Amino acid sequence: MKLLKLSGEWGIALLPPKNLFFWRRSILVKLILINLLVIAIVIWLAGVSVKDFACLLTKQYQVIDGASSNLFDRTMQFYLIRASILAVIVAGILYYFLVRKLILPLQHLGISAQKMARGEFYPCQEISSEDEIGRLISDFNHLSTKLQQTQGLRKKMVSDIAHELRTPLTNLTGYLEALNTGVIQGNQELYRSLHEEALHLTGLVEELHQLNIWESKRLGWNELQEISVENVIASTLKSFELELDNRQIKVEANIQAANILGNKEGLKQVITNLLKNVLKYDRGGWVKIEGKKENHVYKVVVTNWGQPIPEDKVDQVFERFYRLDSYRNRKTGGVGLGLAIVKEIIDQHRGEVGLISREDEHSFWFTVQLANVREEK
């Protein structure tokens, strides 16, 4: 407060007024003015010191008389002022071009950010430097790419949901309208078909609900508990025992005992979805489940003989709404979200998922962290 009071009393403006347009809107002008002020003060102090020292020498050793001394003082002052002004101008010009090169990437970044706000995801112009500004632009470009991918996935998901809903709703509406107007008469086959369409809609809504639940959870390390992996797999297999027996599918389980870090319900959901996948597409009448330690992770592999998967489609099976055979999946109740849910859950466990396909034999695998990883961290 005292400093502000003194500056008001003596008319000293320590900082430029905040209402100046150029001061509020241009960081380039701010940097130039501040640095020119510093340069001018340094030059003035150095010049005054040199002038005073020179005058002191002339008076001490009486090199020149009084009149000549005054002329010497005026000459020194003239050259000091001229040299100071010239130094400030040269420094200002050099500093302008150097700082402008530094500020230009930030201006491009601002333009790109404005475009992003309008939904236009264009990356900012790359720069070769690895300083703070270079890293900032690199991070911005990475963010822009991720947002563009997310927007693309969102649009694709909305389109896929609309496509999945359109067919069963059209069938249900058409049949019910025909039954209501008496155009057709109900029979067991028709009601079974309507029931299948209703089950398809129910399965779609349920899997969308599960996917939404796991996308919103975002499990942290402190939310992962130490659990027995063999107990999780055994309890999940127990719930499928009757259905597997009815389908005459033999189960071979080889599970190595270990404690892992995970969410028990989430890992049960993963095993459940993989077993449902087996039930939908099994052709060999068998399924093999293996679990073993590999370095700092635990790997689970579910193998069976199923529907052929083209080699170029292997990497797409974990995408949302991806289906090899639309008609067959509709009949079995699948909507193409089961494996997407598996990937989402395992991603939140900091693990990996994948598929190894050998002709008609498919091995779906995933990894989770062993319990001792947390202790090491």
C-alpha positions as a Markdown table, in Angstrom:
| # | Residue | x | y | z |
|---|---|---|---|---|
| 1 | Met | 0.0 | 0.0 | 0.0 |
| 2 | Lys | 2.8 | 2.4 | 0.9 |
| 3 | Leu | 4.5 | 1.7 | -2.5 |
| 4 | Leu | 1.3 | 2.4 | -4.4 |
| 5 | Lys | 0.8 | 5.6 | -2.3 |
| 6 | Leu | 4.3 | 6.9 | -3.0 |
| 7 | Ser | 4.0 | 6.1 | -6.7 |
| 8 | Gly | 0.8 | 8.2 | -6.8 |
| 9 | Glu | 2.3 | 11.1 | -4.9 |
| 10 | Trp | 5.4 | 11.3 | -7.0 |
| 11 | Gly | 3.7 | 10.5 | -10.3 |
| 12 | Ile | 5.7 | 7.4 | -10.8 |
| 13 | Ala | 3.9 | 4.7 | -12.8 |
| 14 | Leu | 5.6 | 1.4 | -11.8 |
| 15 | Leu | 3.4 | -0.6 | -14.2 |
| 16 | Pro | 1.6 | 0.4 | -17.4 |
| 17 | Pro | -2.1 | 1.1 | -16.9 |
| 18 | Lys | -4.2 | -2.0 | -17.2 |
| 19 | Asn | -6.7 | -0.3 | -19.5 |
| 20 | Leu | -4.1 | 0.0 | -22.3 |
| 21 | Phe | -5.2 | -2.1 | -25.2 |
| 22 | Phe | -1.8 | -3.3 | -26.4 |
| 23 | Trp | -0.7 | -4.1 | -22.8 |
| 24 | Arg | -3.7 | -6.4 | -22.2 |
| 25 | Arg | -3.8 | -8.1 | -25.7 |
| 26 | Ser | -0.2 | -8.6 | -26.7 |
| 27 | Ile | 2.4 | -10.6 | -24.8 |
| 28 | Leu | 4.9 | -9.6 | -27.5 |
| 29 | Val | 4.5 | -5.9 | -26.7 |
| 30 | Lys | 4.8 | -6.7 | -23.0 |
| 31 | Leu | 8.1 | -8.5 | -23.3 |
| 32 | Ile | 9.6 | -5.9 | -25.6 |
| 33 | Leu | 8.6 | -3.0 | -23.3 |
| 34 | Ile | 9.8 | -4.7 | -20.2 |
| 35 | Asn | 13.2 | -5.7 | -21.7 |
| 36 | Leu | 13.7 | -2.3 | -23.3 |
| 37 | Leu | 13.1 | -0.7 | -19.9 |
| 38 | Val | 15.7 | -3.1 | -18.4 |
| 39 | Ile | 18.2 | -2.4 | -21.2 |
| 40 | Ala | 17.7 | 1.4 | -20.9 |
| 41 | Ile | 18.2 | 1.3 | -17.2 |
| 42 | Val | 21.4 | -0.8 | -17.5 |
| 43 | Ile | 22.8 | 1.5 | -20.3 |
| 44 | Trp | 21.9 | 4.6 | -18.3 |
| 45 | Leu | 23.6 | 3.3 | -15.1 |
| 46 | Ala | 26.7 | 2.2 | -17.0 |
| 47 | Gly | 26.9 | 5.4 | -19.0 |
| 48 | Val | 26.5 | 7.6 | -15.9 |
| 49 | Ser | 29.1 | 5.7 | -14.1 |
| 50 | Val | 31.6 | 6.0 | -17.0 |
| 51 | Lys | 30.8 | 9.8 | -17.3 |
| 52 | Asp | 31.2 | 10.5 | -13.6 |
| 53 | Phe | 34.4 | 8.5 | -13.5 |
| 54 | Ala | 35.8 | 10.4 | -16.5 |
| 55 | Cys | 34.9 | 13.7 | -14.9 |
| 56 | Leu | 36.4 | 12.7 | -11.6 |
| 57 | Leu | 39.7 | 11.9 | -13.3 |
| 58 | Thr | 39.8 | 15.2 | -15.2 |
| 59 | Lys | 39.2 | 17.2 | -12.0 |
| 60 | Gln | 41.6 | 15.1 | -9.9 |
| 61 | Tyr | 44.5 | 15.4 | -12.2 |
| 62 | Gln | 43.5 | 18.8 | -13.7 |
| 63 | Val | 44.0 | 17.6 | -17.2 |
| 64 | Ile | 41.9 | 20.5 | -18.6 |
| 65 | Asp | 40.8 | 23.9 | -17.3 |
| 66 | Gly | 37.3 | 24.8 | -16.1 |
| 67 | Ala | 35.8 | 25.9 | -19.4 |
| 68 | Ser | 37.1 | 22.9 | -21.2 |
| 69 | Ser | 35.8 | 20.7 | -18.4 |
| 70 | Asn | 32.3 | 22.0 | -18.9 |
| 71 | Leu | 32.6 | 21.3 | -22.7 |
| 72 | Phe | 33.9 | 17.9 | -21.9 |
| 73 | Asp | 31.0 | 17.2 | -19.6 |
| 74 | Arg | 28.5 | 18.3 | -22.3 |
| 75 | Thr | 30.2 | 16.2 | -24.9 |
| 76 | Met | 30.3 | 13.2 | -22.7 |
| 77 | Gln | 26.6 | 13.7 | -22.0 |
| 78 | Phe | 25.7 | 14.1 | -25.7 |
| 79 | Tyr | 27.6 | 10.9 | -26.7 |
| 80 | Leu | 26.1 | 9.1 | -23.7 |
| 81 | Ile | 22.5 | 10.0 | -24.8 |
| 82 | Arg | 23.1 | 9.2 | -28.4 |
| 83 | Ala | 24.8 | 5.9 | -27.6 |
| 84 | Ser | 22.0 | 5.0 | -25.3 |
| 85 | Ile | 19.2 | 5.8 | -27.8 |
| 86 | Leu | 21.1 | 3.9 | -30.5 |
| 87 | Ala | 21.6 | 0.9 | -28.3 |
| 88 | Val | 17.9 | 0.8 | -27.3 |
| 89 | Ile | 16.8 | 1.0 | -30.9 |
| 90 | Val | 19.2 | -1.8 | -32.1 |
| 91 | Ala | 18.3 | -3.9 | -29.1 |
| 92 | Gly | 14.6 | -3.3 | -29.6 |
| 93 | Ile | 14.8 | -4.4 | -33.3 |
| 94 | Leu | 16.8 | -7.5 | -32.6 |
| 95 | Tyr | 14.6 | -8.4 | -29.6 |
| 96 | Tyr | 11.4 | -7.9 | -31.7 |
| 97 | Phe | 12.4 | -10.4 | -34.3 |
| 98 | Leu | 13.8 | -12.9 | -31.8 |
| 99 | Val | 10.7 | -12.7 | -29.5 |
| 100 | Arg | 8.4 | -12.7 | -32.5 |
| 101 | Lys | 9.8 | -16.1 | -33.6 |
| 102 | Leu | 9.2 | -17.3 | -30.0 |
| 103 | Ile | 5.6 | -16.0 | -29.8 |
| 104 | Leu | 4.5 | -17.0 | -33.3 |
| 105 | Pro | 4.0 | -20.7 | -32.4 |
| 106 | Leu | 1.8 | -19.5 | -29.5 |
| 107 | Gln | -0.3 | -17.5 | -31.9 |
| 108 | His | -0.8 | -20.5 | -34.1 |
| 109 | Leu | -1.7 | -22.5 | -31.0 |
| 110 | Gly | -4.3 | -20.0 | -30.1 |
| 111 | Ile | -5.9 | -20.1 | -33.6 |
| 112 | Ser | -5.9 | -23.9 | -33.5 |
| 113 | Ala | -7.6 | -23.8 | -30.1 |
| 114 | Gln | -10.3 | -21.5 | -31.4 |
| 115 | Lys | -10.9 | -24.0 | -34.3 |
| 116 | Met | -11.1 | -26.8 | -31.8 |
| 117 | Ala | -13.8 | -24.9 | -29.9 |
| 118 | Arg | -15.8 | -24.8 | -33.1 |
| 119 | Gly | -15.4 | -28.6 | -33.6 |
| 120 | Glu | -12.6 | -28.3 | -36.2 |
| 121 | Phe | -9.8 | -30.6 | -35.0 |
| 122 | Tyr | -6.7 | -29.4 | -36.9 |
| 123 | Pro | -3.3 | -29.9 | -35.3 |
| 124 | Cys | -1.1 | -26.9 | -34.7 |
| 125 | Gln | 1.9 | -26.3 | -36.9 |
| 126 | Glu | 4.8 | -28.5 | -35.6 |
| 127 | Ile | 8.0 | -26.9 | -34.4 |
| 128 | Ser | 11.4 | -28.6 | -34.2 |
| 129 | Ser | 12.3 | -27.3 | -30.7 |
| 130 | Glu | 12.0 | -29.4 | -27.6 |
| 131 | Asp | 11.6 | -26.6 | -25.2 |
| 132 | Glu | 8.4 | -25.8 | -23.1 |
| 133 | Ile | 6.6 | -24.3 | -26.1 |
| 134 | Gly | 7.5 | -27.3 | -28.3 |
| 135 | Arg | 6.3 | -29.7 | -25.7 |
| 136 | Leu | 3.1 | -27.7 | -25.3 |
| 137 | Ile | 2.3 | -27.8 | -29.0 |
| 138 | Ser | 3.1 | -31.5 | -29.2 |
| 139 | Asp | 0.7 | -32.2 | -26.3 |
| 140 | Phe | -1.9 | -30.0 | -28.0 |
| 141 | Asn | -1.6 | -31.9 | -31.2 |
| 142 | His | -1.9 | -35.2 | -29.3 |
| 143 | Leu | -5.0 | -33.9 | -27.6 |
| 144 | Ser | -6.5 | -32.8 | -30.9 |
| 145 | Thr | -5.9 | -36.2 | -32.4 |
| 146 | Lys | -7.5 | -38.0 | -29.5 |
| 147 | Leu | -10.5 | -35.7 | -29.5 |
| 148 | Gln | -10.9 | -36.2 | -33.2 |
| 149 | Gln | -10.8 | -40.0 | -32.7 |
| 150 | Thr | -13.2 | -39.7 | -29.9 |
| 151 | Gln | -15.6 | -37.7 | -32.0 |
| 152 | Gly | -15.3 | -40.2 | -34.8 |
| 153 | Leu | -16.0 | -43.1 | -32.4 |
| 154 | Arg | -19.0 | -41.2 | -30.9 |
| 155 | Lys | -20.5 | -40.6 | -34.4 |
| 156 | Lys | -19.9 | -44.2 | -35.4 |
| 157 | Met | -21.4 | -45.5 | -32.1 |
| 158 | Val | -24.6 | -43.3 | -32.6 |
| 159 | Ser | -24.9 | -44.6 | -36.2 |
| 160 | Asp | -24.4 | -48.2 | -35.1 |
| 161 | Ile | -26.9 | -47.9 | -32.3 |
| 162 | Ala | -29.4 | -46.4 | -34.7 |
| 163 | His | -28.8 | -49.2 | -37.2 |
| 164 | Glu | -29.1 | -51.9 | -34.5 |
| 165 | Leu | -32.4 | -50.4 | -33.2 |
| 166 | Arg | -34.0 | -49.8 | -36.6 |
| 167 | Thr | -34.4 | -53.4 | -37.8 |
| 168 | Pro | -35.9 | -55.0 | -34.6 |
| 169 | Leu | -38.2 | -51.9 | -34.0 |
| 170 | Thr | -39.3 | -51.9 | -37.6 |
| 171 | Asn | -40.1 | -55.6 | -37.4 |
| 172 | Leu | -41.9 | -55.3 | -34.1 |
| 173 | Thr | -43.9 | -52.3 | -35.3 |
| 174 | Gly | -44.9 | -53.9 | -38.5 |
| 175 | Tyr | -46.0 | -57.2 | -37.0 |
| 176 | Leu | -47.9 | -55.6 | -34.2 |
| 177 | Glu | -49.6 | -53.2 | -36.5 |
| 178 | Ala | -50.6 | -56.1 | -38.8 |
| 179 | Leu | -51.9 | -58.1 | -35.8 |
| 180 | Asn | -53.8 | -55.0 | -34.6 |
| 181 | Thr | -55.5 | -54.4 | -37.9 |
| 182 | Gly | -56.2 | -58.1 | -38.5 |
| 183 | Val | -54.1 | -58.4 | -41.6 |
| 184 | Ile | -52.4 | -61.4 | -40.1 |
| 185 | Gln | -53.2 | -63.9 | -37.4 |
| 186 | Gly | -50.9 | -64.7 | -34.6 |
| 187 | Asn | -49.2 | -68.1 | -34.4 |
| 188 | Gln | -46.4 | -69.7 | -32.4 |
| 189 | Glu | -43.8 | -69.0 | -35.1 |
| 190 | Leu | -44.7 | -65.4 | -35.3 |
| 191 | Tyr | -44.7 | -64.9 | -31.5 |
| 192 | Arg | -41.3 | -66.7 | -31.3 |
| 193 | Ser | -39.9 | -64.2 | -34.0 |
| 194 | Leu | -41.3 | -61.2 | -32.0 |
| 195 | His | -39.8 | -62.6 | -28.9 |
| 196 | Glu | -36.4 | -62.9 | -30.6 |
| 197 | Glu | -36.5 | -59.3 | -31.7 |
| 198 | Ala | -37.5 | -58.2 | -28.1 |
| 199 | Leu | -34.5 | -60.2 | -26.7 |
| 200 | His | -32.2 | -58.6 | -29.2 |
| 201 | Leu | -33.4 | -55.1 | -28.1 |
| 202 | Thr | -33.0 | -56.1 | -24.4 |
| 203 | Gly | -29.5 | -57.5 | -25.0 |
| 204 | Leu | -28.5 | -54.3 | -26.8 |
| 205 | Val | -29.8 | -52.1 | -24.0 |
| 206 | Glu | -28.1 | -54.2 | -21.3 |
| 207 | Glu | -24.7 | -54.3 | -23.0 |
| 208 | Leu | -24.9 | -50.5 | -23.7 |
| 209 | His | -25.7 | -50.1 | -20.0 |
| 210 | Gln | -22.7 | -52.3 | -19.0 |
| 211 | Leu | -20.4 | -50.4 | -21.4 |
| 212 | Asn | -21.5 | -47.1 | -20.0 |
| 213 | Ile | -21.0 | -48.2 | -16.4 |
| 214 | Trp | -17.4 | -49.3 | -17.0 |
| 215 | Glu | -16.6 | -46.2 | -19.1 |
| 216 | Ser | -17.7 | -44.0 | -16.3 |
| 217 | Lys | -15.8 | -45.9 | -13.5 |
| 218 | Arg | -12.2 | -45.1 | -14.4 |
| 219 | Leu | -10.7 | -47.5 | -11.8 |
| 220 | Gly | -7.6 | -46.1 | -10.0 |
| 221 | Trp | -4.8 | -48.2 | -8.4 |
| 222 | Asn | -6.3 | -47.7 | -5.0 |
| 223 | Glu | -9.6 | -49.2 | -6.2 |
| 224 | Leu | -8.0 | -52.5 | -7.4 |
| 225 | Gln | -8.1 | -55.2 | -4.7 |
| 226 | Glu | -5.9 | -58.2 | -4.2 |
| 227 | Ile | -8.0 | -61.2 | -5.3 |
| 228 | Ser | -7.5 | -64.9 | -6.1 |
| 229 | Val | -7.6 | -65.3 | -9.9 |
| 230 | Glu | -8.4 | -69.1 | -9.7 |
| 231 | Asn | -11.5 | -68.3 | -7.4 |
| 232 | Val | -12.8 | -65.7 | -9.9 |
| 233 | Ile | -12.5 | -68.1 | -12.9 |
| 234 | Ala | -13.8 | -71.1 | -11.0 |
| 235 | Ser | -16.9 | -69.3 | -9.7 |
| 236 | Thr | -17.6 | -67.9 | -13.2 |
| 237 | Leu | -17.3 | -71.4 | -14.8 |
| 238 | Lys | -19.6 | -72.8 | -12.2 |
| 239 | Ser | -22.4 | -70.4 | -13.3 |
| 240 | Phe | -22.0 | -71.7 | -16.9 |
| 241 | Glu | -21.8 | -75.4 | -16.0 |
| 242 | Leu | -25.4 | -76.3 | -16.8 |
| 243 | Glu | -25.4 | -74.4 | -20.1 |
| 244 | Leu | -22.1 | -75.8 | -21.2 |
| 245 | Asp | -23.4 | -79.3 | -20.3 |
| 246 | Asn | -26.6 | -78.8 | -22.3 |
| 247 | Arg | -24.5 | -77.7 | -25.3 |
| 248 | Gln | -22.2 | -80.7 | -24.8 |
| 249 | Ile | -19.1 | -78.4 | -24.6 |
| 250 | Lys | -16.3 | -80.0 | -22.7 |
| 251 | Val | -14.2 | -77.7 | -20.5 |
| 252 | Glu | -10.5 | -78.0 | -19.8 |
| 253 | Ala | -9.2 | -75.6 | -17.2 |
| 254 | Asn | -5.5 | -75.2 | -16.3 |
| 255 | Ile | -5.3 | -72.3 | -13.9 |
| 256 | Gln | -2.1 | -71.4 | -12.0 |
| 257 | Ala | -2.8 | -70.1 | -8.5 |
| 258 | Ala | -1.9 | -66.4 | -8.1 |
| 259 | Asn | -3.1 | -63.2 | -6.5 |
| 260 | Ile | -3.8 | -60.4 | -8.8 |
| 261 | Leu | -4.9 | -56.7 | -8.6 |
| 262 | Gly | -8.4 | -56.2 | -9.9 |
| 263 | Asn | -12.0 | -55.6 | -9.6 |
| 264 | Lys | -13.7 | -58.9 | -8.9 |
| 265 | Glu | -17.0 | -58.1 | -10.6 |
| 266 | Gly | -15.2 | -56.6 | -13.6 |
| 267 | Leu | -13.0 | -59.7 | -14.1 |
| 268 | Lys | -16.1 | -62.0 | -13.7 |
| 269 | Gln | -17.7 | -59.9 | -16.5 |
| 270 | Val | -14.7 | -60.4 | -18.7 |
| 271 | Ile | -14.8 | -64.2 | -18.2 |
| 272 | Thr | -18.6 | -64.2 | -18.7 |
| 273 | Asn | -18.4 | -62.4 | -22.0 |
| 274 | Leu | -15.7 | -64.7 | -23.3 |
| 275 | Leu | -17.7 | -67.8 | -22.4 |
| 276 | Lys | -20.8 | -66.3 | -23.9 |
| 277 | Asn | -18.8 | -65.8 | -27.1 |
| 278 | Val | -17.9 | -69.5 | -26.9 |
| 279 | Leu | -21.5 | -70.5 | -26.6 |
| 280 | Lys | -22.6 | -68.4 | -29.5 |
| 281 | Tyr | -20.0 | -69.6 | -32.0 |
| 282 | Asp | -18.7 | -73.0 | -30.8 |
| 283 | Arg | -18.2 | -75.6 | -33.5 |
| 284 | Gly | -15.8 | -78.1 | -31.9 |
| 285 | Gly | -17.6 | -78.9 | -28.6 |
| 286 | Trp | -14.7 | -77.9 | -26.4 |
| 287 | Val | -13.2 | -74.9 | -24.7 |
| 288 | Lys | -9.8 | -74.6 | -23.0 |
| 289 | Ile | -9.1 | -72.0 | -20.3 |
| 290 | Glu | -5.5 | -71.4 | -19.2 |
| 291 | Gly | -4.0 | -69.0 | -16.7 |
| 292 | Lys | -0.4 | -68.5 | -15.9 |
| 293 | Lys | 2.1 | -65.9 | -14.6 |
| 294 | Glu | 4.3 | -64.1 | -17.2 |
| 295 | Asn | 6.8 | -61.7 | -15.7 |
| 296 | His | 4.8 | -59.1 | -13.8 |
| 297 | Val | 1.4 | -59.9 | -15.2 |
| 298 | Tyr | -1.1 | -62.8 | -15.2 |
| 299 | Lys | -2.3 | -64.0 | -18.5 |
| 300 | Val | -5.6 | -65.8 | -19.1 |
| 301 | Val | -6.3 | -67.5 | -22.5 |
| 302 | Val | -9.7 | -68.8 | -23.6 |
| 303 | Thr | -9.4 | -71.1 | -26.7 |
| 304 | Asn | -12.1 | -72.9 | -28.7 |
| 305 | Trp | -13.0 | -74.0 | -32.2 |
| 306 | Gly | -15.4 | -71.5 | -33.6 |
| 307 | Gln | -16.5 | -69.4 | -36.6 |
| 308 | Pro | -13.7 | -68.5 | -39.1 |
| 309 | Ile | -12.3 | -65.0 | -38.7 |
| 310 | Pro | -10.5 | -63.4 | -41.7 |
| 311 | Glu | -6.9 | -62.5 | -40.9 |
| 312 | Asp | -7.5 | -58.9 | -41.8 |
| 313 | Lys | -10.4 | -58.7 | -39.3 |
| 314 | Val | -8.6 | -60.1 | -36.2 |
| 315 | Asp | -7.7 | -56.6 | -34.9 |
| 316 | Gln | -11.3 | -55.4 | -35.3 |
| 317 | Val | -13.1 | -57.9 | -33.1 |
| 318 | Phe | -12.8 | -55.8 | -30.0 |
| 319 | Glu | -14.4 | -52.7 | -31.7 |
| 320 | Arg | -17.9 | -51.7 | -30.7 |
| 321 | Phe | -20.7 | -53.3 | -32.8 |
| 322 | Tyr | -18.2 | -55.3 | -34.9 |
| 323 | Arg | -19.8 | -58.5 | -36.1 |
| 324 | Leu | -18.6 | -61.0 | -38.7 |
| 325 | Asp | -22.0 | -62.2 | -39.6 |
| 326 | Ser | -24.9 | -59.8 | -38.9 |
| 327 | Tyr | -27.7 | -62.3 | -39.5 |
| 328 | Arg | -26.1 | -65.0 | -37.4 |
| 329 | Asn | -25.4 | -62.7 | -34.5 |
| 330 | Arg | -28.9 | -61.4 | -34.6 |
| 331 | Lys | -30.3 | -64.9 | -34.3 |
| 332 | Thr | -28.0 | -65.7 | -31.4 |
| 333 | Gly | -28.8 | -62.4 | -29.6 |
| 334 | Gly | -25.3 | -60.8 | -30.0 |
| 335 | Val | -25.0 | -57.1 | -30.8 |
| 336 | Gly | -21.2 | -56.7 | -31.0 |
| 337 | Leu | -20.5 | -55.1 | -27.7 |
| 338 | Gly | -19.4 | -58.1 | -25.6 |
| 339 | Leu | -15.7 | -58.0 | -26.6 |
| 340 | Ala | -15.8 | -54.2 | -26.5 |
| 341 | Ile | -16.8 | -54.4 | -22.8 |
| 342 | Val | -14.0 | -56.9 | -22.2 |
| 343 | Lys | -11.5 | -54.4 | -23.7 |
| 344 | Glu | -12.8 | -51.5 | -21.6 |
| 345 | Ile | -12.6 | -53.5 | -18.4 |
| 346 | Ile | -9.1 | -54.8 | -19.0 |
| 347 | Asp | -7.9 | -51.3 | -20.1 |
| 348 | Gln | -9.0 | -50.0 | -16.7 |
| 349 | His | -7.0 | -52.8 | -15.1 |
| 350 | Arg | -3.9 | -51.5 | -17.0 |
| 351 | Gly | -3.8 | -54.8 | -18.9 |
| 352 | Glu | -4.0 | -55.8 | -22.5 |
| 353 | Val | -6.3 | -57.9 | -24.7 |
| 354 | Gly | -5.8 | -59.7 | -27.9 |
| 355 | Leu | -6.8 | -62.6 | -30.2 |
| 356 | Ile | -4.6 | -65.3 | -31.8 |
| 357 | Ser | -6.4 | -67.0 | -34.6 |
| 358 | Arg | -5.3 | -70.2 | -36.3 |
| 359 | Glu | -7.8 | -71.0 | -39.0 |
| 360 | Asp | -10.9 | -71.9 | -37.0 |
| 361 | Glu | -9.2 | -72.1 | -33.6 |
| 362 | His | -9.3 | -68.9 | -31.7 |
| 363 | Ser | -7.5 | -67.9 | -28.5 |
| 364 | Phe | -8.8 | -64.8 | -26.8 |
| 365 | Trp | -6.3 | -63.6 | -24.1 |
| 366 | Phe | -6.0 | -60.8 | -21.6 |
| 367 | Thr | -3.5 | -59.8 | -18.9 |
| 368 | Val | -3.8 | -58.2 | -15.5 |
| 369 | Gln | -1.3 | -57.0 | -12.9 |
| 370 | Leu | 0.0 | -59.4 | -10.3 |
| 371 | Ala | -0.6 | -58.3 | -6.7 |
| 372 | Asn | 3.2 | -57.8 | -6.0 |
| 373 | Val | 3.3 | -55.1 | -8.6 |
| 374 | Arg | 1.6 | -52.6 | -6.2 |
| 375 | Glu | 4.2 | -53.4 | -3.5 |
| 376 | Glu | 7.0 | -52.7 | -5.9 |
| 377 | Lys | 5.4 | -49.4 | -7.0 |
